[in-house]
Amino acid sequence: MSGPLNRYLDYTRGKAKNFLYKLLFSPLGLLYEIGVSCRNFAYDHGINSSFEPSLPVISVGNITMGGTNKTPFVEMLARRFLALGLRPGIVTRGYGGKKKGRSPLLVINGQGKRDEVGDESLLLSSRLPDVPIAVSLDRLAALERLHSEGGVDIAISDDTFQHRRMARDVDIVLIDATCPFGNGNLFPAGILREPPKNLMRSHIVVITKSDQVDKDDLNSLIAAVQGYAPGKPLFTSKLVLEKWQRWDGDALVDADPLKPGVPVLIFSAIGNPESFRNFIESMGFDVKEELRYRDHHLYSRNDLDDIMRRCSAVGAQVAVCTEKDVYNLPRDGKASFPVFIPSVMTTVDDGANFFAALTKALRPKIVISSNGHGEDSMACMLADRLKRDLPKAQIYAFPLVGKGKVFEDAGIEVYPPPFDTPSGGVIKYSFSELLKDIRAGLFGHIKRQLDAWSRLRGTIRTPLCVGDVYLLLHALWGQGMPPILLATAKTVYLRGHLVIERWILRNKARRVWTRDEMTAFELKKSSVDAVYAGNPIMDLASDNNNEADEALWPTGEGYRVLLLPGSRQDAYNDVKLLLRAAELVSRELKASFLMVIAPSIEWHKMASSLEDYSLSGDILEKDDLKVKVAFCPVSAAARRADVLLGLGGTANQVCAGLGVPVVSVDDKGKRVQKKLLGDAEVLVKRDPRRLALEVVSILKDRERHRYMSSVGRQRMGQPGCIEDVTGYLLYELGWKHRHDLYCFLEDKFLDVFNEINDEEEVKLGVE
C-alpha cells in the first residue's frame, strides 16, 4: 500500500495522530454516525423491517472495518456443529467478488469462481467441503436457498451484525484485542462501523487475538466491553497453528513445518495485517520485510514478481501469506521463492461455557400480545397450543389492556406488569372514558409498555398479535419485525379496513388471519397476505369438554338464561341491571339462570355491591330468584343456554356463534357489534323491563329463536384459525425445528447449563 494510505490507516487505527486527516474526515465520520443512528432507529421501530428466516441463524460480526478473525470463527462454529452430528450451512455476501448479484450462488467443496463468490467463500468451502455456502447480497434469499437445497440444520451468517433486514437467533460480535475500536471514530474518520454502545444489540461478545496483547491491556478491554454491554456473556479467543501448507502455483499442498528463526518476507491483503505479523513473529520467525495490500486485493502477475524480488533483496528464504491470500494469487503463477501458508484455527477460551451460552441464546422466546379480554382468551389458547409442541420455549403474554388474569391462571408469565384502565381498554367510542383513562395514567402506561418492548428487542421470535391494527403497530414499533396478526376487530361486516390500515397490513404484517372469508378476500385485493382458516373467536367455543357443560347449570326444568355482566369496569354496575332483568323474566316464565364472571372481574368486589342479594356458596338469591355463579369459559356455559342476556364483547359473539340468541343494551359500542352479528343480536334501551320483555319474547317465539340462532352461526363461522396459525409458526417459520435444535444442544451441554447463572436469561419486569 502507498505511504498516504498507510498513514491514513495508522490514523484510523489510533496508532498515529494526523491533524489534516482529522480535519478532513471528522465531519464525514459525524455524518456517517448520524446515518447509522437513523438506520438503526428505523430497524428498531419497524420503519425498515427485519424478517425472521425459516432457519435458525447465528450471526458472526463486528463493529469495525474487518480484521477480527470472523472467517476462522465461522469455521470453528461449523466444525463444532459437524462434530455434534448436525449439518451447518454458511451465508456470506462474497467479499472480493466482482459479480455481486442478489441471486444466491451455492458453493460446495471449494467449487466456484473467485470473481463471483469471493476469496473468503472459497477458503471456507475448501476447508469445510461438506458444508454448503450460500453467497448473496440478499442474506434472506441465501438462507432460503440453504433451506430448500442445502438441507441444513443451522445457518452461520458471516459479517451480518449490521445486516438488520435479516433477523437472527444469536448475534456474536468479535472485537480485535490488538485494535478494538481504532481511534474511536466512525468511518471514514476511524475504523468503527457503529458506536461501541451498540454492542448491547449482541447476544455474545468475543475478544479475539487475546494472546497478542499483555494481560493488563486485555483486562482493561474486558472492563470497557462490559461497560458497553453489561450482562452480555463475554469470552476470549485466539488463533492457533493447525499445520503448514505450501502454494505450488495453483493450489495448496501440505508441507513440513517451517523451523523457527527462518528469515521470511510476509505479505497479506487482510483487514488487520499487523496481527498477522504478530502471529508470525510469535512463532519465532525472523520477519525481514512486510508487504501490505488492501483487503481482498487481487494480486497480479507483477505483484507476485515484485514480492519475489523483495524476498531476494532482503535475504528472505521464504515468503509467507495468509490462507485467504492464496485465493487472490494469479492462477498458474510461478514463484521463484517458496510461498508458505500457516493454516490456522480459532480456539475459544472456556469453550464449554461459550457453547452453553450460545445454546441458551438459541432457546425460542415467544411473545403473544393482545388488547382485550376476549383477545386475551384467544391469545392464551394460542400459547397453550405452542406450549404443547414447544414445551421448552419461553412464552410470555403481553396484554395491552387489563390485568392479564387469564394468562396468570394458565401459568403464562405476563410481561410487562399489567395495568387496568378505568375503561378496561383502548377507548374508541367515549371521549369522557378516554379522559378517565388519561387521568389514571394511560400515557405513562403506554410508555412503560414501549420500554418493555425495547428490553425484549432482538431476543424474541416474530411477535404474535391478537387484536387490531393498533396492537400490530404497537408491537412493530417495539420490535421492528412485522408481526403476525389474528385480526379479531375488523371485518367487512363492520365497514372493513380503512385504506391506511390496508397499507399497514400489506407492508408491515408478516401474515394476517381474518375472522371471516369475505374479509380475507377484500384484503387480498389490496395485496395483503391474508388467510381465512376459521374464526379465532369460535376457537374459544371448540375447546371445552361437552360432557362437563351440563353440570354447570342449576338443576330443574324450564328455559336456561345465561347472564354475562362483561369484563370491563362497567360490569360492577351493569350486574345489577342484569339481575333486575332476570327477576322480571322469572316472573313471566319458568327459567334457570347462570351468571359467568370474567377472569378480569374481582368477584368479591362485585358480590359486596349486591346488598339486596344473599350469597350461599355459588348461588345468588333474592326472593324467588336464584342465580348460579360460575367462573368457567363462556362457551362451556353457552352450549346449554337458550338465550343470552349479555353485556360482553367477544363473549357475546361466542354465544351467537354457538347459536344462542343475544339480547344486549343499545349503546355505541354494541351498535358496532350489532353490525357484525346482524339479526343474531337484539339491542334495547338500558332498562331492565325492556331487556326482560325481549328475552321472554325470543324464548316464546320458536321461529324467531331458530332464525336468530342460524344467523349467529352463519355470521361467526367455524373454528380452526388457532390450529392453522400454530402450524404456520411451527413449520413455515421453523419454530419446531428451532425448539428441537435447542433441546438437542441443551442435552449436549446439560452439565455446563447447571452451572450457568440464571441472570443470563431475559430480564422481565418494569424498572
N, C-alpha and C positions, 0 to 999 in steps of 0.2 A: 504494500500500500504506500501511497505517496506521503511525503512529510506532512503537508497540511492536513491530510485525512487522519494520520496518526496523532497529530496534535489535537485535532478535534475529538477523537475517540478518548484520548487521555483526559481531556477536559470533561467530557460527559461521564466518564467513569470516576471522576473525583481524584484523579492522580496528578492533575496539574491545573493551575488557575490560568485563566486567559480572559482578560478584560474585554477584548474585542469580541470573542465568541459569546461572552455573557451579554454584551450589548446587542449583538445581532440576534441571538436565539432566545433570549429570555421572553420577549413579547410573544414569540411564536409558541414557546412552551406554555405560556399562560393561556393562549387561545386554545391550544390542544387540550389543556386541563379542563377548560370550560366545556369544550366539546365532549370530552369523556364523561364529565359530570352530567351533562344533559342527556347523553345517550344512556347512561346507567339509570338515571331517573326515569327515562321513558320505558326502559325494560322493567324496572322495579314496579311500575304502576300500570302496565298494560297498554301504554300508548304505542309502544312497539311490543309485540307479543313473543313470548317464549313458548315453545311447543314440546310436550313430552313425547319422546320416541317410544317405539314398541319394545326396544331392547334396554336392559339396564346398562347405564353408561358411567364409566369412571373417566373423568377429565383430568389430564395432567397438563398443567400450565404454569405460567409465571407472571410477574408484573413488570419484567424488564425485557429489553430487546435481546433475547436469546442468551445462550451460554450457560444454562443452568442444568445441563445433562438430562434434558427431557427424553431424548431418544433412548439412552440406556435405561432410564427409569421405566419407560413404557415397555421395553423388552423384559425387564426384570418382573414386572407385573404379569406379562403374558406367560413367561416361563413358570411362574408360581401357579397360575391357574391351570396350565397344562399339566403340571405335576400333580394337581389335585384331581385330575380326570375331567376337567372342563375344557370346552373349546372356546377360546377367546378370539375376538376379531379386533382389528385396529382401524381407526378412522384418522385420516390426515388430509391436509389440504394440498400436499405435494410441493413443499418449498423447493425452489430451484427449477421446477418445471416451467416450460415456456408456453405450453398449450393448456391453459387453465380454464377449460370449460366447466360448466356446472354438472354435466352428465358424469356420474361416478364411473371410475375405472377400478377394476378389481385386479390386484397384484397378488400372485401366489407363486411361491418357490423362486422368488427373485426374478421372475419373468416380466419384463416391462421396459419401456423406453424411458431413458433418463429425462429427455426433454418433455415428456408428457407427465410423468409421475414424480419426478424429483429424486434427489440423491437419498434423502432420509427414508423414503418409502422402499427403495431398492435395498438399502442397508438393512432395514428391519426385516424385509421379506427374505433376504438371503440368510439372515441369522435365525429366522423363525419360519422355516419352509412350510410348516403345516398350518400357519396362521394366515387367514385371508386378510388383506389390507385394502380398504376402500379409499380411493383418492378422489376428492372433490372439494370445490369451494363451498358447496351446499352440504354441510355435515349431516343434516337430516336426511337428505337423499342418499348419502353414502351409508348411513345407518340402515335405511330401509333396504338397500341392496344387500348389505351384510345379512339382514334378517331373512330376506327372501331367497338369496342364493348361497350365502355362506354357511347357514345352519349353525350360527354361533350361539353360545350361552350368555356371553357378556362382552360388551364393546369397551375398548380403551381408546379414548379420543385424545390425540396429540395436539397440544397447544390450543386449548379451547377455553381458557379462563375468560377471555374477552369475547368469545363467541356466544353472546347471550341468547340468540334466537333458539338454540338447542338447549332445552332443559337437560340437566344431568342428575344422576343419583348421588354422585360424590365428586367434589372438586378438590383435587390435590394440587397445592401450589408449591412450587420449588423455588428456593431462594439460594443464590450462589453465595457461599460464605466468603469467597475471595473478593466479591464486588456485589454486595447485596442490593444496594439502591443507587449506586453510582454517586453522582454529586447531589442527589436528592431532588433533581428537577425532572420534569416530564419532557419527552421527546418534542422537538429536536434539541432542547436545551440540556437534556440529560438522557439517561437510558430507560427511565421509567415509562411504562405504558399507562399506568394509572397510579394514584397515590397509595402508599403503603397501608393507609387506613382501610382500604378496600379488601385487605386480607380477611376482614370479618365475613366476607362473602364465601370464604373457603370452608371446607369441612375438616381438612387435614393440611398442615404445613410441614414441609420437609426442608431442612437446611442441607444443601448438597456441598460436596467438597470440604466437609468438616475437618478432614485431616490436613488441609492445606493452609490452615490458619492456626495461630497459637491459642492456647486454652482461654486466656483472658479475653481475646477478641471474640472467640466463639461464645463465651458466656455473655458478653455484652450484647452480641447479636441476638442471642436467645431471649434476653430480657427485653430487647427492643421489639422483637416479634410478638412476644407475649403481651406487650403493651398495645400493639396494633390489633391483635386478635386474641383477646383474653378468653380463656376457656377452651380454645381450639387445641386438639391433640397436636403436639409438636415433636418431630423426630429429626434425627440427623442421618446423613448417608455419605458414602464415599465411593470412589471408583477403585476397583482392584484389577490387577492384570490377570486375564484369563489365559492368554497364550500370545506368542508372536507369530505374525504372518509376513509373507513377502509378496510384493506385487511383481508378477512376471511379465508385465507389459500389457496384459489383457485381463487377468483375474488374480485372485488371492490364492496363495498356497501356504500350507503350514510350514513353519521354519523353526530351526533350533533357536533357543533364546539367545538374545544378544547379551554379551558379557558386560557388566558394569565397567565404566571407565572408557569405553569405546568413544572416540570423538565422532560426534554426529552433527548434521545440519537438520533442523526441523522446519517444516513448513505446514501451514494449515489455512483453511478458509472456514472458520467457525466463529461462533458468537463471542467467545471469550478465549482468545489464543493464549493469554497469559497463564491460565490454569493448565492448559496442555503442556506448556513449558515447565511449569512447576511439577507436573506429574512425571515428566521425563527426567528432570533433574533429581527428583526424589528417589529414583531408582539407581542413581549413581552415574549417569551418563554425562559426558563432557560435551555440553552444547556449544559448538563453535560459532554457530550463527542461527538466527531465526528469521524466516520469511513469512510475513503475514499478508493474507489476501482477504478481500471482502467475503462475508459469509455466503456460502453456496457458490463461490466463484467457480466458473467452468474453465479449467486450465487449457491453455492452447499448447501446441507443439513448441512454440517459442518459450512459453512459461517453463515447460519441462526442461528444455535445453538450458535456460538460464539457471534453473535450480542445480542442474548437474555442473555447470561451470562454477557456481558458487561453492559447491562441495569441494571441487579441486582447489579453488583459490584459498579456502580457509583450512584445508587439511582435514576435512571430514572423511571418514571411511564409509559411512552410510548416510542416506537421507531417511528421515522418519516423518511420517504424517499420520493423520487420524484415519480411521476406517471409513468415515464419511467422505474424506477427500478422494479416496480411490475411485468412487463413482463419478468424480468430476475430472479425472485424468483422461487424456486423449487415448482413445482405443488404439490398440496395436502400437502403443508408444514404446520405444526402446530407450532404456535409461543406461547411461554409462556407469552409474554408481548403483549399488543395490538399494532398493526402497523397502524399508521395513515398516510394519504397522503393528502397534500394540492393540490387541483385541481386549477390550475392557468390559467389565460388567459392574452394575451397581449393587451395593450391599447396604441395607438399612440397619443401622444400629438398633438394637431392641426390636428385631424383625417380628417376633411373635406378637408383641403388643401392637405393632403397626398394623399387622393384618387383622388383629382383633378389632382395632379401632375402625379399620376400613369396613369390616363386616358389620359393625354396629351402624355405621353410616348408611349401609345398604338396606337396613331394615325399612320396609314400607311404612310410611307415615301418611295417614289419610285424614282429611278434614271434610266433614259434611256440614254445610251451613243451611239454615232455614230461617224463615221470617213469619212465623205464625204458629198457633197451637196445632192446627191440622197438618201444616208443613213439618212441624217437629215430629209428629207421629209417622209421617211418610219417611222422613229422614232417618228416624230410629229404625224403621223396618229395613231400609237400605243398609244401614250399619249392621243390623243383625245378619243380613244375607252375606255381607262381606266378611263378617267375623266367622261365619260358618266355613267359608272357603279359605280365609286368610287368618287363621287363629293367632298367629304371632305378629300380625301387623298392629301398629299403633293407630287407633281410630279415635278421633276427637270430634265432638259436636261443637258447632259454633252457631248458637241461636242468636239472631239479631234482636229478637224481642222476647220478653218473658223470662222465666227463671230456668227454663230447660229441664223441668222436673221429669218429663217423660224420658229424657236421656239418663238422668241420675237413677231413675227406677230400673232402667235396663242395664245399669252398670257401665255406661259410656261416659267417659270424662268430658265435662263441659269446659270449653275454653272460648273466650275468657270468662271470668266470673260474671254471672248473669245480672241483668238489671231490668226491673219490672216498671215500665212506664205506667202512669195513671190510666192511659187509654188501652194499654195492653198490646200496643202495636204501632206501626207507622201509619199515621193518620192520613186518610185520603178524602174524607167526607165532612169533617167538622173542624173548622178553624179554632173554635173555642177549646176543643180537646187537644189540638196541637199546642196551643198556648199553655195548657196544663202540663203537657209533656216537656215543653221548653223550660218552664219554671222548675220542674222536677229534675232537671239536669240532662235533657236529651242530647244537647250538643257535646257536653263533656263525655257522655256515654259513647257517642259516635267516635270521638277522638280516641277513647280508650280501646275501642274495637279496632280502629285502624292501626293503633300502636301494637295491638296484639297480633294483627296480620303481619306486621313488619317483622316481629320476632320469629314468625314461622317461615318467612320468605326464604326460599331456597332449600327447605328441608322436607316439604311435603309433595305428594303427588298432585295431579291435576285436581283443583278444588271441585267439589260436588255441591251444587246449589239446588235447593228445593224451594221454589217460590217464584219470584218475578224478576224483571229486568233490573230493578233497583238492587236487588240482592246480588245479581250477577256482576253489576258494576262495582259493588262494594268489595266482592272477592277479587275481581280483576285488579282494582286499584291496590289492593293489599298484597297480591301475589305476582301479578304480571303475566300469569298463564291464563289463556282463555278457559274459563270454567265449563263444566258440563252442567246443563240446566234442565231440571224437571219443571217445566213451565205450568204451574198449577193455577196461576192467577188469570191469565189471559186466554181467550177463546173467541172464535168468530161469533159465538152467541152473545158476546159482550163487546161488540164492535171491533173485535180483533186487535191486532197490534198497530201502533202508530208507525209512521214512516221512519222516524228516528229509532224506534225500538227494533224495527226490522233491520235497519242498518247495523245496529249494535249486535244483534243476533247473528247477522251474516258475517261480520268481521271480528267479533270478539267472543263468540261462543264456540267451544270445541264441537259440541253437538247438542241439539235441543230435542227433548222428548215432550210432545204435546199431550193434552188431555183428551183430544178428540181428533178424528181423521181429517175433518174439514180444515181445522186449524193448521195441521201439518201440511196439507195441500196448499193452503194460501201462503204459508211461509216458504215452501219450496219454490213457488213462483217468484219469490224475491231472492232466490239462490241461498236460502238458509239451509244448513244441514239439519233438517227437521225430520223426526221419526215419530210415528204413532205405533205403539205396541200395546195399547191398553191404557186405561185411565189410572194414573197413580193413586188417585183418591179411592178408587174401587179396590185397589190392592189392600187398603186398610180393612175392607169388608171381607176379604177372602182369606184372612189369616187367623181364623178362630176355630175352635172346636165346637162344631154344631151341637154335639150332644150336651155340652155344658150350658148352652144358651137357655134351654128351658128352665133350668134351676134358678136362673136369675130372677124370674118373675114371681110375684106373690101367687100362692095357690088360690084357686077359686074360678068361678065361671064369669063370663062377660067379656067385653072388649078390653084390649090392652092398650093403654095410652102411655107413650114414652114422653118424659119431660126432660128437656135439656136447657139449663139456665145459661149456658155459654161458658167460654173460657177466659173472658176478659173481666176487668174490674166491674163493669156494669152488672155482672152476674149476681153480685151480692145484693143488689136492689131488685133485679129482674126476677129472682127466685120467688119473691112474694107475689108478683104478678102471675106467675105460672101456677103457684099453689092455689091462689084465689080462683083462677080459671078452672083448675082441677076440681075444686069444691063444687062449682056450678055444674060441671059435667057430671059429677057423681049423683047429682040430684035429678038428672034427666034420664040416665040410663045406667045399667049395671056395668061397672068397669073396675079394672085394677090398674094401679099406677106405679111406674118405676121411674125414678129420677137418677140420671147418671151424672156424677160430678167429674168435671175435667181435672186432669192432674195439676193444672196451674192454679186451681182454686183451693184455698185453705178451708177445709170443711168445718173445722171447729169455729172459725170466724163466721162462716155463713150460718151455721146452726145456732150460734149465740144470738144472731139477729132475729131469729124466728120466735119471738116471745110468745106468740099465741099457740105455738105447737109444742107438743111433748115429744121427746125422743127416747125410744126404748130400743136399744140395740141398733138395728138398721131400719127401724120403722119410725117415720114421722107421722104424728097422729093429731087430728083436731076434729072433735065431734065425730061424725060418721066417716070422715075421710082418713084413709091410711095410704101412705106413700112409702114404698120401699126405696131405700137409698143404696146405690151401687157405685163402685169405683172401677168399673170394667171398661173395655173398649166399647165405643158406641155401637159398633157393628154387631157385637155379641148380643146386646140388648135389642137392637133393631130387627133382628131376624124373626123375633116372635111378636113384634109390635104391629098393631093395626093402624095407628096414626101417631104422628109426631107433633107435639106442641113444643117447638124448639126455637131458641134464640141463638143458636150456634152458627158458625160459618161452614167450615169443612164438614162438621158433624151433620148438619142439615143435608148437605149434598150426599154424604154417605148413605143416610137413611133413604133419600129419594132414589138413589141408585139401587137400593135393595127393594124398591117397590113400596116404600112406606110414604103415604101422602103427608105433606108437610104443611103445618099451619104456623105462621110467624107474624111478627109485628111489621107494620108499614113504616119503615124509615129509609133514609137514603142508601145505607149500605145494603139493606135487604132488597131494595128495588133493583140494585145491580145484580144480586144473586137471583132474583126472580127472572131476569132476562136469561140467565143460564138454565134454570130449572123449568122455565115455562109453566105449563099448567100442572106440573107436579107439586107446585107450592102455591098456597093462598096467603095473601097478606091482608091483615085487618088492622084497624086502629089499635093503639096501645090501651086496650080496655079489656078487663077480664071477661065481661059478658060477651063481647064480640068474639073473643077467642073461643070461649066455650060454645057459643052457638055454631061457629064454623066447624069445630071438632065434632059436635053432635050431628050436624048436617052431613058431613062426609061419612061418618060411621053408619048412618041410617040409609044412605043412598048407595046401594051396592054398585050400580053402574058408574056413578061418579068416582067411587073408590077405585074401581077397576081401571078406569080411564087415567086417573092421576098416577096410579101405580105403574101403568105401562109407559106413560110419558117420562116418568123419572128414570126407569130402566133404560129407555132409549136415549135420553139426554146424557146420562152419565156413562153409558157404555160398559165395557168389560174390563176386568183386571189384566195384568200381565206386564205392565211397564217396569216394575221393580226388577223382575227377573231378567228382562231384556237389557236394562241398564247394567245390571250385575255382570251379565255375560260379556257385554262390550268392555267393561273395565277389566275383567279377568283375562280376556283373551285378545281382544284387539289392541288394548293399551298395554297388555303384557303384565298386569299386576300379579296374576297367578304365578307366572314364571319368576318374577322378582321375589315373590314370597318363598317359593321353593328353593331358589338360589340362596336366599338369606338363611333358610333353615339348614341347607347343606353346609354352608360355610360356618354357621354357628356351631354345628356339631363338630366340625374340624377344629375349632378354636375354643371349645367349651371350657377347658381348664383355664385358659387365659381370660375368658369372659368373666369368670367368677372373681377375678382379681381386679377388674376394672371398676373404678368408682362410678356410681350412678350419676355423678354430676355431668358426665359426658352426654346424658340424654337431653332431649329438647326441654328447656325450662318452660313451665307453664305458669300462668297467673299474671296479674297486672301489678306492676310495682307501684 
